[in-house]
Amino acid sequence: MTKTSAAATRAPAPSRPRIDRRLTTSLGFAQVGCYVVWGAAGSVLLARQLEDIDPTRKEANLAVVMAVGAVVATLAQPVWGMFSDRTRSRFGRRTPHILAGALLGALGLIATALSSTVLTVAVSWCVVQVAVTSAAGMLNAVLPDRVPAAVRATVSAVVGLGTFAGLVGGQFLAAALVPRGTLLAYGTTALLLVLTLTAFTVICPDTPSTGERPPRQLSLRLLCGLVWISPRKYPDFAWAFLGRLLLLLGYHTVTGYQLYILQDYIGLGRDQALEAIPLVGAVVLATGVASLIVCGRLSDRMGRRKPFVIAATLLIGLGLSVPLLVPSLTGMLLYAALGGLGFGCYQAVDVALITQVLPSQEDAAKDLGVAGIAAHLPQVLAPALAGVVVVSLGYQPLFGLAFASCVLGALCTLPIKSVT
């Protein structure tokens, strides 16, 4: 056969799947609504509110509230995900649960604003955590449901932009509105949550699920699978889970105490620290957005996930260690710049990697809920661990601990075999 005829008979290269721009954009804005809650309440409002309630025990109270909220969310998300997977309605499998999460989360935020004791703050925050975490889980399930694997990192990058915009925008929002009243800050956050998630369900309605085959009958094995997926049977999922857990454990040990680090370690006054939060957030946003845009598209074009996740994890660890060497506002800005670059890349690629190692596409929301434990469990462990370290040893060892955790997280990505 001649070279010409061989070329003529060679099969054409498969075309790259097209990206649904309306779905991708709407998903990004919905992500803003979820993460503005954690940017505003999780980073600023709770810390400020608990300091007002009891200034002498602010660190311990914040650790307890964050830990309890994360535990409840960790247990609730796989359960909510299972019910979403099993939902058969003309509105689809995800829409009813996204709307329920938005409304319940908004009510929880208002209740948190009206709380005047540590106990009522903790209970109300648990409601917020369960609702918003589960709604965000439904949004993540849209990726394996409706986005081809070959372009998931690009779509994840847009979703990551929403994450950054929500986290940083929430910090700006809280810093601007706290002086005008706690209820106004929480109420505005709740309104954004409801508007963005409702808009997503209207603009990008889910496919009716009434015609799908009936869900599997509930069994003890299925219920056990809500919180456990066999590492022996699904090793790639287990390694991805552990890598995410270790990275976020290191990340949250520092970011959860950011306001107090600026006050007590860097030495800023209370008002100065509050003013510095948006500045640090702006640096994270600028570097994170640049990294998201580049890494998401590059990962899809190269068809590679692991190198990006490893590099991002190490870069985040490096950023978290900077304040140990440079204990100043400049050091915090360098931490924000490096952390933003790393976290932007991580946000773009990690979700795509996780969706490609799920044990079952049929149980995507439930399995993503299990993967979500790796995101929520550090929120339980990190405040308690950080509280013990800070109280007994001070802030310096905290940064070294965060760096070590990130390095271990990067190493866990290496054994994954089904994704390159």
C-alpha atoms as one frame of an Amber mdcrd trajectory, in Angstrom:
protein
   0.000   0.000   0.000   1.378   3.450  -0.869   1.800   6.250   1.626  -0.962
   8.186  -0.131  -3.479   5.386   0.050  -2.524   4.635   3.684  -3.148   8.252
   4.604  -6.443   8.218   2.753  -7.692   5.160   4.615  -6.476   6.312   8.031
  -9.385   7.108  10.360  -9.806  10.812  11.084  -8.804  12.020  14.538 -11.771
  12.243  16.877 -13.037  15.781  17.301 -12.881  17.405  20.718 -16.321  17.635
  22.389 -17.902  21.067  22.352 -18.408  22.950  25.603 -21.943  24.007  26.497
 -21.242  27.662  27.233 -24.609  28.387  28.828 -24.299  25.437  31.194 -20.685
  26.270  32.013 -21.358  29.947  32.709 -24.458  29.257  34.781 -22.604  26.606
  36.764 -19.861  29.120  37.526 -22.342  31.695  38.835 -24.096  29.051  40.939
 -20.730  28.209  42.454 -20.334  31.879  43.406 -23.545  31.634  45.414 -22.329
  28.635  47.401 -18.825  29.847  48.064 -19.773  33.385  48.997 -21.261  31.733
  52.084 -17.900  30.262  53.086 -16.020  33.389  52.053 -18.239  35.684  54.108
 -19.381  33.557  57.028 -16.628  30.952  57.166 -13.724  33.404  56.870 -14.972
  36.596  58.541 -18.485  36.690  59.999 -18.246  33.699  62.332 -14.836  34.754
  63.641 -16.055  38.302  64.292 -19.336  37.150  65.839 -17.672  34.663  68.187
 -15.102  37.266  69.210 -17.950  39.595  70.162 -19.644  36.832  72.190 -16.503
  35.802  74.140 -13.203  37.542  73.258 -11.145  35.415  75.668 -12.147  32.079
  74.075 -12.541  33.121  70.462 -10.014  30.604  69.035 -11.447  27.621  70.911
 -15.050  28.585  70.139 -14.297  29.053  66.447 -12.604  25.647  66.364 -15.639
  23.981  67.973 -18.203  25.662  65.719 -16.255  24.953  62.521 -15.510  21.367
  63.535 -19.093  20.504  64.491 -20.441  22.073  61.313 -17.972  20.145  59.189
 -18.784  16.824  60.912 -22.496  17.241  60.275 -21.910  18.258  56.645 -19.542
  15.331  56.126 -22.189  12.856  57.248 -25.065  14.563  55.451 -23.638  15.076
  51.954 -23.377  11.402  50.890 -26.905  10.769  52.216 -28.309  13.776  50.353
 -26.349  12.701  47.270 -27.862   9.203  47.443 -31.390  10.609  47.535 -30.541
  12.871  44.592 -29.278   9.888  42.565 -32.520   8.053  43.378 -34.840  10.990
  42.628 -37.268  10.455  39.743 -39.140  13.660  38.853 -40.004  15.843  35.896
 -37.489  18.363  37.229 -34.644  15.834  37.074 -32.410  14.351  39.752 -30.527
  17.475  40.826 -32.868  20.496  40.615 -35.161  19.724  43.603 -32.153  19.222
  45.851 -30.306  22.325  44.653 -33.348  24.478  45.422 -33.943  22.808  48.782
 -30.304  23.389  49.743 -30.501  27.061  48.749 -33.631  27.765  50.792 -32.515
  25.816  53.855 -29.066  27.422  53.704 -30.578  30.915  53.569 -32.731  30.212
  56.617 -29.684  28.875  58.449 -27.700  32.028  57.694 -30.449  34.254  59.070
 -30.655  32.072  62.181 -26.874  32.341  62.620 -27.075  36.128  62.396 -29.713
  36.211  65.130 -27.751  33.902  67.453 -26.269  35.362  70.625 -24.584  32.317
  72.195 -21.909  29.908  71.015 -24.430  27.038  71.148 -27.021  28.723  68.921
 -24.314  29.858  66.507 -23.070  26.249  66.280 -26.546  24.794  65.683 -27.419
  27.380  63.050 -24.066  26.963  61.312 -24.658  23.205  61.142 -27.858  23.870
  59.200 -25.945  26.143  56.821 -23.157  23.610  56.344 -25.513  20.721  55.589
 -27.621  22.700  53.136 -24.914  24.575  51.231 -22.473  21.668  51.136 -25.160
  19.371  49.744 -26.260  21.939  47.163 -22.649  22.368  46.074 -22.407  18.582
  45.823 -25.352  18.561  43.431 -23.585  21.175  41.291 -20.465  18.993  41.199
 -22.596  16.041  40.100 -23.583  18.056  37.025 -20.033  17.501  35.676 -20.242
  13.702  35.275 -23.947  14.019  34.393 -23.669  16.548  31.569 -20.028  17.350
  30.713 -17.794  15.071  28.555 -14.637  13.880  30.326 -12.352  15.390  27.657
 -13.395  18.960  28.531 -14.078  18.666  32.255 -10.940  20.504  33.325 -11.922
  23.511  31.199 -15.436  23.506  32.663 -13.965  22.910  36.123 -11.803  25.985
  35.579 -14.903  28.125  35.050 -16.496  26.535  38.116 -13.254  27.287  39.947
 -13.556  30.927  38.909 -16.907  30.902  40.660 -15.278  29.362  43.705 -12.622
  32.064  43.858 -15.097  34.844  43.153 -17.370  33.544  45.907 -14.619  33.103
  48.499 -12.937  36.429  47.841 -16.161  38.275  47.095 -17.601  36.933  50.327
 -14.633  38.315  52.251 -15.075  41.742  50.619 -18.806  41.607  51.278 -18.371
  40.699  54.935 -15.645  43.274  55.548 -17.814  45.983  53.968 -21.099  45.088
  55.670 -20.034  43.974  59.172 -19.672  47.599  60.372 -23.272  48.198  59.235
 -24.695  45.212  61.053 -24.277  41.454  61.311 -27.817  40.743  60.128 -27.291
  42.791  56.959 -24.090  40.870  56.160 -25.652  37.453  56.723 -28.891  38.454
  54.974 -27.108  39.667  51.842 -25.126  36.427  51.740 -28.350  34.416  52.015
 -29.977  36.404  49.211 -27.034  35.784  46.867 -27.200  32.056  47.624 -30.887
  31.795  46.733 -30.675  33.981  43.612 -27.685  32.253  42.016 -28.870  28.680
  42.613 -32.415  29.439  41.512 -31.094  31.104  38.354 -29.042  28.009  37.517
 -32.046  25.686  37.754 -34.113  28.012  35.532 -31.455  28.716  32.882 -30.132
  25.128  32.707 -33.016  22.852  33.665 -32.162  19.245  34.368 -33.435  16.453
  32.136 -36.585  14.800  33.562 -35.680  11.574  35.335 -39.145   9.995  35.371
 -38.229   7.758  32.422 -35.023   6.434  33.974 -34.896   2.915  35.346 -36.027
   2.623  38.984 -33.253   3.093  41.537 -31.703   0.083  43.200 -33.472  -1.144
  46.304 -31.995   0.168  49.529 -29.791  -2.397  51.216 -27.294  -2.570  54.060
 -24.466  -2.755  51.509 -25.703   0.381  49.752 -26.072   2.254  53.053 -22.537
   1.271  54.089 -21.357   2.652  50.765 -22.563   6.106  51.816 -19.371   6.623
  53.803 -17.105   3.811  52.614 -15.711   2.848  49.216 -13.276  -0.048  49.234
  -9.669   1.124  48.672  -8.768  -2.381  47.511 -11.494  -2.434  44.862 -11.111
   1.214  43.811  -7.493   2.183  44.637  -7.370   5.201  42.322 -10.377   6.744
  44.051  -8.761   6.032  47.433  -5.467   7.726  46.473  -7.289  10.751  45.045
  -9.379  10.937  48.234  -6.310  10.800  50.493  -4.396  13.357  48.440  -7.292
  15.811  48.606  -7.725  15.235  52.343  -4.063  15.918  53.162  -3.866  19.026
  50.977  -6.996  20.563  52.473  -5.921  19.615  55.986  -2.780  21.699  55.498
  -4.707  24.477  53.788  -7.400  24.847  56.461  -4.988  24.807  59.392  -3.848
  28.235  58.213  -6.785  29.795  56.345  -9.284  29.005  59.104  -7.259  31.194
  61.482  -6.405  33.901  58.953  -8.056  36.749  60.870  -6.392  35.745  64.123
  -3.019  35.219  62.386  -3.150  38.794  61.092  -4.019  40.073  64.562  -1.974
  37.926  66.918   0.958  36.662  64.796   1.511  39.485  62.305   0.600  42.081
  64.947  -2.116  44.098  63.229  -4.874  45.738  65.227  -8.399  44.363  65.073
  -9.612  46.908  62.513  -6.388  46.720  60.512  -6.651  42.935  60.321 -10.231
  43.196  59.086  -9.106  45.679  56.417  -6.238  43.375  55.385  -8.533  40.395
  54.737  -9.875  41.794  51.411  -6.327  42.707  50.340  -5.107  39.154  50.926
  -8.228  37.892  49.176  -7.635  40.141  46.167  -4.151  38.696  45.708  -5.536
  35.157  45.920  -8.216  36.068  43.382  -5.826  37.654  40.877  -3.286  34.831
  40.911  -5.927  32.118  41.202  -7.926  33.328  38.212  -4.814  33.461  36.034
  -3.847  29.947  37.087  -7.370  28.608  36.576  -7.660  29.912  33.045  -4.297
  28.559  31.943  -4.225  25.205  33.754  -7.773  24.071  33.003  -7.442  24.448
  29.232  -3.864  23.154  29.215  -4.847  20.035  31.154  -7.620  19.234  28.659
  -5.375  19.858  25.650  -2.615  17.641  27.056  -5.037  15.041  28.376  -3.121
  15.036  31.665  -4.341  15.549  35.238  -1.748  14.213  37.701   1.168  16.591
  36.924  -1.090  19.593  37.444  -2.522  18.301  40.732   0.951  17.471  42.084
   2.456  20.824  41.083  -0.532  22.723  42.482  -0.382  20.880  45.804   3.326
  21.593  46.249   2.842  25.249  45.322   0.075  25.630  47.909   2.359  24.063
  50.521   5.148  26.468  49.625   2.778  29.411  49.982   1.552  28.218  53.381
   5.139  28.109  54.665   6.003  31.707  53.680   4.623  33.428  56.843   6.941
  31.205  58.897   9.934  32.845  57.176   8.404  36.281  56.618   6.099  37.077
  59.584   4.649  40.296  58.200   1.831  41.551  56.018   4.224  41.202  53.069
   4.674  37.547  53.982   0.910  37.069  54.071   0.615  38.639  50.623   3.316
  36.300  49.283   1.444  33.391  50.874  -1.694  34.591  49.114   0.059  34.898
  45.737   1.639  31.430  45.804  -1.422  29.853  47.361  -3.654  31.476  44.762
  -1.545  30.162  41.885  -1.590  26.672  43.343  -5.221  26.628  44.382  -6.356
  27.977  41.032  -4.649  25.124  39.228  -5.929  22.640  41.797  -9.521  23.837
  41.484  -9.401  23.448  37.715  -7.959  19.946  37.589  -8.743  18.097  40.837
 -12.512  17.958  40.272 -11.929  16.639  36.751  -9.590  13.972  38.130 -12.052
  12.918  40.836 -14.924  12.545  38.347 -12.726  10.255  36.225 -11.994   7.834
  39.091 -15.541   7.553  40.484 -16.556   3.954  41.188 -19.976   4.386  39.505
 -21.462   7.004  37.194 -24.946   5.855  38.228 -24.180   6.876  41.821 -22.191
   9.988  40.895 -23.720  12.338  43.475 -23.354   9.777  46.266 -19.755   8.962
  45.315 -18.936  12.656  44.995 -20.433  13.010  48.459 -17.940  10.422  49.707
 -15.176  12.335  47.913 -16.538  15.426  49.622 -15.620  13.878  52.965 -12.019
  14.578  51.970 -12.986  18.251  51.720 -15.055  18.398  54.921 -13.054  16.187
  57.260 -10.107  18.632  57.221 -12.540  21.306  58.367 -13.160  19.098  61.399
  -9.554  18.146  62.043  -7.794  21.383  61.074  -9.424  23.755  63.616  -8.882
  21.288  66.450  -5.314  20.545  65.362  -4.543  24.208  64.773  -6.093  25.175
  68.101  -3.899  22.705  69.996  -0.766  23.806  68.109  -1.424  27.532  68.546
  -2.349  27.312  72.225   0.575  25.062  73.168   3.325  26.076  70.716   2.232
  29.295  68.999   1.618  30.073  65.347   5.048  29.245  63.873   4.766  25.415
  63.967   1.367  25.734  62.285   2.930  26.792  58.984   5.463  23.940  58.990
   2.697  21.439  59.711   0.632  22.802  56.807   3.585  22.500  54.418   4.290
  18.869  55.424   0.644  17.910  54.940   0.645  19.350  51.417   3.821  17.453
  50.465   2.244  14.183  51.610  -0.878  15.054  49.617   1.195  15.504  46.451
   2.873  12.121  46.970  -0.545  10.427  47.205  -1.363  11.451  43.632   1.557
   9.488  42.169   0.069   5.939  42.514  -3.112   6.785  40.544  -3.033   4.634
  37.392  -6.289   5.083  35.468  -5.683   8.832  34.948  -2.417  10.273  33.655
